[in-house]
C-alpha cells in the first residue's frame, strides 16, 4: 500500500472475496435484475415497518456475502458501512449483538466506495484479515426522511431520482480471487450553490468531475486505461452534466461512461423519474452486474465514481445549499 499523489492510494493485496446484492421487486424488474442474489416480492420484505424491511435487506445481503466467501461472521475483523437513515440507524440495528467491530460511515450514495476504500486500507496494512463493506437504501424510508411519505402521493418533478430498495455487500481480504481493489481516490466536499433537493443528480455531477480529475492526475494516467467509468447515482440529468463538464476539461468519455442510476431501471417503462439513486443503487449495480462482467473478463479494469449529496431535511428547510462528494475505487480483473 502506498500513497499516490495528493488524494489517492494504491494497493497490492486487496481481493474481493465475494459480493452479494438483495433488492426489492422493482429493481428485479429492471434491466440487470437477473444479476441479483435475491429480490423480495414486495418492498415490505415481510416486515411491519419500512425500517425493518431495510434491515432485512441488509442482513440477507451480508449473510449471502459471507456464504459466498465461505466464512462465518466470527472471521470478520470489521464491518464498515452505512445507510441514508438518521444516525445510520439501519446499519447499527442490523449489526447489534453480532459482536463484529463496526465502523459506521456516511457519504450518502457514495457510502459503498468510502467503505471499500477504508476496508482496503485495513486489509492491505495487515490490520484485518477480512472486512465486510455494506450499504443499503429503501425507497420508503428515504422518502419519509427526505421528502414526504409515499402514502401522501405527492407530485414529483421529472428531475427527481428514485431511491433504490437494495443492499449490497462486499467481503475484502487477502485470500486470492480474480478481482482486486487496486486504487482509491478520496473525494472532497464540493458545493456549487444548488438548493434543489429534487434535482440531486445535477448537484452531484461536479463532485464526480473533481474526483475523476484528481484520480487521473494522481496516477498520471488517462481514461484510456479503463474499460469502463461508472458513476452513481447521477441518473439521466446528472450524467449529462458530468459528461459535458468532462468535455470542457478536455476528457472525451465516448462510450466508456455509464451511470448506475441509468442501469438499475428502465426509465422508459418504469416509473422512476430521472433514474435510480440511494446507497443501494450504485452498490447493487457494481456488486452484481459489474463484478460479473469482470469475472467474465468482459471488463478488465473499472473505475467506480460513486457520488453522494450530503444534505439533510433541516438544512434544506433552511434553503441552504447542497454539498456533495464522490469517492473513487478501481476494481481490476487479475487472475
N, C-alpha and C positions, 0 to 999 in steps of 0.2 A: 504494500500500500504506500502511495506517495502523493504528496500534494502536487498539483499541476496548475501552473498559472496562479491566478488570484482567487478563483472560486470553485475549483474542481479537484477531484481526487480520482486516481487510477488504482484499480485493484488487481491483485494477482490470483487469488484463490477463493473467489466467492461464487458458489454454484447455486443455481435454482434447483433445489432438490425436488420440489413439487409445487403445484399451484392448483387451486380449486375455486370454482365460481358457482354461487347459488343465487337464483333470481326469482322474480315474480312472473306472472303469466304473460304480461305484455312484452317483456324482454325475450321470452321464449318464442313469441310470435314474430320477432324481428329477424333481420337478415342473417344474423350469426347465432340464432337460437340453438342450433344443433351442437354448438361447441361447449355448452354449459354442462356442469356436472349434475345439477338438479334444478328444477324450476317448480315452484308451487303453483297450484291450480288457481289460487286467488291470492290477493295481496294481504289477506288476514293471516295467512300461513298457519291456520288452525288455532290462532290465539284470539284473546278477547280485547286486546288493545293494539294500536299501531306500533307502539314502542316494543311491546312484547313480540310482535311479528318481526320487527327488525332484529331483535335479539336472537330469534330462532334462525333467521337468515345467517347471521354472523356465526352462531355456534355450529350450524351444519357445515358452513364453508370451511371453518378451521378443522373440524373433525375429519372432513374428507381430505383436506390437505395433509394432515398427519397420517391418515391411512395410506395415501398415495406415496408418502415418503417412507412408509414402513417404520414409523417411530411413534412413541407414546408422548403424552404431554409432559411426562417426567423427564424426557430427554431434551426439552426446550430450556434454554438458558434465559431467554427473554421473549416476551411478546411486545411488539411495537405496533400501535395502531390508534385509530380514532374514527370519528363519525361527525355528522353535522349537528347533532343534538347538543343542547347546552351542557357544558362541562363534560363533553364526550361521554354522556351517560350510558349509551348503548354498549360501548366497549367496556366500561367499568363494570356494568351489571353482567355482561356476558362472561367476564373472566373472574368474577368474585368467587372466592373459595376454591379456585383452581390451583392456587399456590404457585403460579408461574409468575416470576418477576415481570412487572409490566411497566413500560414506558408509554404513557399516553401522549399523543401528538395531535396537532391540528394545523392543517393548511388548506382547509375546505376541500375542494375537489382534487387538490394535488396531494392529499394526505398519503396516498399509496406510494408515490415516488419519494416523499420525505421519509416514510417508514423504511422503504427498501434501501435508501441511502444510508440511514443510520444503522440499519441492520448489517449492511455490508461492511461498515467501519468496524463494528463489533466482531464480525466473523474474521475479517482479514487481519485484524490486530491480534487475534488469538484470544480475545476476551470471551468469546462464545463459540460453542460447537454448532448449535442450531438456534436460529431465530425465526419466529413466526411474525410476518408482517401482514396486517389485516386492516381493512376498512369496510364500511357499509353505508348505505343510504336507503331510505324508504320514501316513496313519493308522498305518502300521507303524513309521516312525521315531519318531513321537510316543509310541506305546505302549511301545516299547522303552526310551525315555528316562524317561518319567514314571510308567509303571506296570509292566506285565510284557509281554514279547514276545507277540505274538498267538498264536504257536505253543504257548504254555503253556495256552491255553484257559481262562484264569482267569475266575471268576464276576464279574459286574459288576452293580451296582445300577441301578435304573431312573433314578436321578438323574444318572448319568454321561452326559456328552456324547460324541459320536463325532467324532473328528478327521477333517476332510476331507482327501482326497487331491486337491490342486488348487494351481494357481499363477495369480495374477492380476498383470497388468502394465498400467501407465498411462504414457503419454508426455505430459508437460506442456510447454507452450511458449507463445509469444506469437502464433504463427500462428493466425488466427481459425478457430474451429469453432463448432458450435451448442451446445456445453456449456462452461461456465466453472466454475472453482473460485472462489467469491466470498467465503467466510468460513472461518475455522478458530477453534476454541476448544481450547486446550491443557488436558489433564486433569491432575488431581492424584492422587497415590498415596493411595488410601483403603483402610483396613483395618478391618473390622467384626468382628474376632476370630473368624473362621471358620477351621477347621482341616481340613475335609473336602475332600481333593483330588479326591474322586469326586462332588462337587456344586459345581462351579465356576460354574455359571450363577447360582445364588443368591448366591455370593460376590461376583460381579462387578456385580450389579444396582445396588447403591448408588453405585458409581463413575459409572455412566451417569446416574443421577439428579442427582448433583452437577454433572456437566459440562453436562447439559441446563439446570439452573437457572442456572449461570454464563453459559451462552450466551444465554439469554433475558434475563438481567439486563444483560449487556454491551451487547447490541444493542437493548435497550429494546423488546422485541417479545414476541409470544405464539406459541403453536404454530399459530395460525390463518394465519400467514404461509407455512406449509409444507404442501405436498400430502401429504407422507409423512415420517415419522420412522422410520428403520430402525436398530435396534440389532444388535449382533453381538459375541459369539455367546452370548447368554443362553439360547437354546433354550426348551423348554417351561416349566420351573420358574422360571428366572431372569426370563423375560419376564413371568410372572405377578407376581413380586415387584416388578419395575420399574414395572409399571402400578399396583400398589397403593401404592407409595411416591409416585408422581406424584399419585395421588388425594389422599393425605394432604397433599401440598404444594399442593393446590388446582389441579392440572393434570389436566383430563379429556381423555385421549388419544382416546377414542372409537375410530373405525376408522382413525385416522391412523397407528397404530403397527403395525409388523411386525418380526419378528426374523429375521436371516439364517439362524440355525440352524434355524428352523422352515420356511423357504422352500426350503432346499437339498435336503432329503429329505422323503419322505412317511413320517412316524413311524408311521402306521397299518399300512403294508405293508412298510417296510424296517426291518431290524434295526439301528437306530441309537440305541436307548435314548431319551434326552431330546431328541435332535436333534443338529444339527451344531455343530462348533467348530473351532478352529485358525485359523492365519493365512490359510489358503486358503479358509476358509468365507465370511467377510464379503467378502473380495476377489473370490471367484468370483461371489457374488450381485450385488454393487454394480457391478463392472466388466463385467458382461454384461447381466443382467436389468434392473437399474435404469437403466443407461446406455441401453439400448434403449428403455425406457419414456420416458426424457427425449427421445430422438431423435424419437419418435413424438408427442411433446407430450402424452402421457397423464399425465405429471408435468411441472411447470414448475420446482419448487424442492423439493429433497430434503435433509433433514438426516440425516447419517450419524453415528451414535454407536457407533463400534466399541469393544469392551471387551476388556481383557486381564487375565489372572490372572498376577501376577508371581512365581510360585513356582518352586522347583527341587527336585529329589529330596532333596538334602541337608537343606534346610530342613524339608520335610515329614516326613522321617525323624526329625527332632528335635522333632516336634509343634509347630512354630512356626505362627503364623497366616499367612494368605494375603493379601498386599496386592494391590490391583487398581487399574487405571487405565482411563480412557476418553477418547479424543481424538475431537473432532468436526470434520467438514468439511461444507461446503454445496456441492452441485452444482446448477447452475442452467441451464435452457434459455434461450438468449439470442437465437438467430437463427432 
